[in-house]
């Protein structure tokens, strides 16, 4: 927990720095493939400080995150044997195995939902490469899922201001789980119900 707190405090300091946008984009790239902390915690205070640039931040955060996801895909495809011991060491083995099974069934929809999920996104990107899912569904799911998440965070902060930023940082996991359940429900309805 101390490591997480130290990283979180560092990100908050970065959010106030004059080079904050560059730090945000680097963080977004890294989080999709190997870094543990999501960019939401840096994006939110930056949007709060400069709402007029919020949509620009969200756009470039999405681009950086998708490119980082592609890097995670390459790690899974080309260097999984090197990364697998780290996944085991961090205690993600069972989660990773479930994700591999989900890819066989869900494909694009899994990447879409993964963009919103509180489960570390890097596990999905590395598993996608390791299981060799098609690159086009991977990229489309990443763009829509990650873009949806970051634009939602931006819209929420612009609409709700400082009060919403405090609430978002406190309840981000619950919000993400709710969005995950909604996305799975929508998918199930589209697949099984004929309107």
C-alpha positions in Angstrom: 0.0 0.0 0.0 2.9 2.4 0.7 4.2 1.9 -2.9 0.7 2.8 -4.2 0.4 5.9 -2.0 3.9 7.1 -3.0 3.0 6.7 -6.7 -0.4 8.4 -6.3 1.3 11.3 -4.5 3.8 11.6 -7.3 1.1 11.7 -9.9 -0.8 14.4 -8.0 2.5 16.5 -8.1 2.8 15.8 -11.8 -0.7 17.1 -12.4 0.3 20.5 -11.1 3.6 20.7 -13.1 3.9 22.9 -16.2 4.7 19.7 -18.2 1.7 17.9 -16.9 0.2 17.0 -20.3 3.4 15.2 -21.3 3.4 13.3 -18.0 -0.2 12.4 -18.4 0.4 11.0 -21.9 3.5 9.0 -20.8 1.5 7.7 -17.8 -1.4 6.7 -20.1 0.9 4.8 -22.4 2.7 3.1 -19.5 -0.4 2.1 -17.6 -1.7 0.1 -20.6 1.3 -2.1 -20.7 3.3 -2.1 -17.4 2.6 0.7 -14.9 0.2 0.1 -12.0 -1.7 3.4 -11.6 -4.5 4.5 -13.9 -4.3 7.9 -15.6 -7.7 8.9 -14.3 -6.1 10.2 -11.1 -4.0 12.6 -13.0 -6.5 13.5 -15.7 -9.2 14.6 -13.3 -7.3 17.3 -11.4 -5.8 18.5 -14.7 -9.3 18.9 -16.2 -10.5 20.6 -13.0 -7.6 23.1 -13.3 -8.2 23.8 -17.0 -11.7 22.7 -18.1 -11.2 24.3 -21.6 -8.4 21.9 -22.4 -10.3 18.9 -20.9 -11.4 17.4 -24.2 -7.8 17.8 -25.6 -6.5 16.0 -22.5 -9.1 13.2 -22.9 -8.3 12.8 -26.6 -4.5 12.5 -26.2 -4.9 10.4 -23.1 -7.0 8.0 -25.2 -4.4 7.9 -28.0 -1.5 7.3 -25.6 -3.5 4.6 -23.8 -4.3 2.8 -27.0 -0.7 3.0 -28.2 0.4 1.7 -24.8 -2.2 -1.1 -25.2 -0.6 -2.0 -28.5 2.8 -2.2 -26.8 1.2 -4.5 -24.2 -0.1 -6.6 -27.0 3.4 -6.9 -28.4 4.7 -7.8 -25.0 2.2 -10.6 -24.8 2.8 -11.8 -28.4 6.6 -11.6 -28.4 7.9 -11.7 -24.8 5.2 -13.4 -22.7 7.7 -15.9 -21.1 9.6 -12.9 -19.7 6.4 -11.2 -18.3 4.6 -14.3 -16.9 6.8 -14.5 -13.8 6.0 -10.9 -13.0 2.2 -11.6 -13.4 2.6 -14.5 -10.9 4.7 -12.4 -8.5 2.1 -9.6 -8.4 -0.7 -12.1 -7.6 -2.6 -11.7 -10.9 -2.3 -15.3 -12.1 -5.9 -16.3 -11.5 -7.2 -13.1 -13.0 -4.9 -13.5 -16.0 -6.1 -17.0 -16.6 -9.7 -15.9 -16.6 -9.0 -13.1 -19.0 -7.4 -15.6 -21.4 -10.5 -17.7 -21.3 -12.7 -14.7 -21.8 -10.8 -13.7 -24.9 -11.8 -17.0 -26.6 -15.5 -16.1 -26.1 -15.7 -12.3 -26.2 -12.9 -10.8 -28.4 -13.8 -7.2 -29.3 -16.4 -6.9 -26.5 -13.8 -7.9 -23.9 -11.5 -5.1 -25.0 -14.4 -2.7 -25.0 -15.4 -3.6 -21.4 -11.7 -3.8 -20.3 -11.4 -0.1 -21.1 -13.8 0.7 -18.3 -13.0 -2.2 -15.9 -11.1 -1.6 -12.6 -9.1 -4.8 -13.4 -5.6 -3.6 -14.6 -5.9 -2.9 -18.3 -2.4 -4.2 -18.9 -3.5 -7.7 -18.1 -6.0 -7.5 -21.0 -3.5 -6.1 -23.5 -0.8 -8.6 -22.6 -3.4 -11.5 -22.7 -4.6 -10.3 -26.1 -1.1 -10.6 -27.5 -0.4 -13.9 -25.8 -3.6 -15.4 -27.2 -3.1 -13.8 -30.6 -6.5 -12.2 -31.0 -7.0 -10.3 -34.2 -5.4 -6.9 -34.1 -8.4 -4.9 -35.6 -11.0 -6.0 -33.0 -8.3 -5.4 -30.3 -7.6 -1.8 -31.5 -11.3 -0.9 -32.0 -12.3 -2.3 -28.6 -9.4 -0.4 -27.0 -10.3 2.9 -28.8 -14.0 2.8 -27.9 -13.5 1.4 -24.3 -10.6 3.6 -23.3 -11.9 6.7 -25.1 -15.3 6.2 -23.4 -13.7 6.0 -20.0 -11.5 9.1 -20.3 -14.2 11.2 -22.0 -16.6 10.2 -19.3 -14.1 11.2 -16.6 -13.6 14.5 -18.3 -17.3 15.2 -18.8 -17.9 14.3 -15.2 -15.3 16.7 -13.9 -16.4 19.6 -16.2 -20.0 19.1 -15.2 -19.4 18.5 -11.4 -16.3 20.5 -10.7 -14.2 20.0 -7.5 -16.9 18.2 -5.6 -17.2 15.6 -8.4 -13.4 15.2 -8.6 -13.3 14.3 -4.9 -16.2 11.9 -5.3 -14.6 10.3 -8.4 -11.3 9.6 -6.7 -13.2 8.1 -3.8 -15.6 5.9 -5.8 -13.8 5.2 -9.0 -13.8 1.4 -8.5 -17.5 1.3 -7.8 -18.3 3.5 -10.9 -16.1 1.3 -13.1 -17.8 -1.9 -11.8 -21.2 -0.4 -12.5 -20.2 0.5 -16.1 -18.8 -3.0 -16.5 -22.1 -4.6 -15.4 -24.0 -2.3 -17.8 -21.7 -3.1 -20.7 -22.1 -6.9 -20.2 -25.8 -6.5 -19.8 -26.1 -4.5 -23.1 -23.9 -7.1 -24.9 -26.1 -9.9 -23.6 -29.3 -8.2 -24.6 -27.9 -7.5 -28.1 -26.8 -11.1 -28.5 -29.9 -12.9 -27.1 -32.9 -10.5 -27.6 -34.4 -9.7 -31.0 -36.3 -6.4 -30.8 
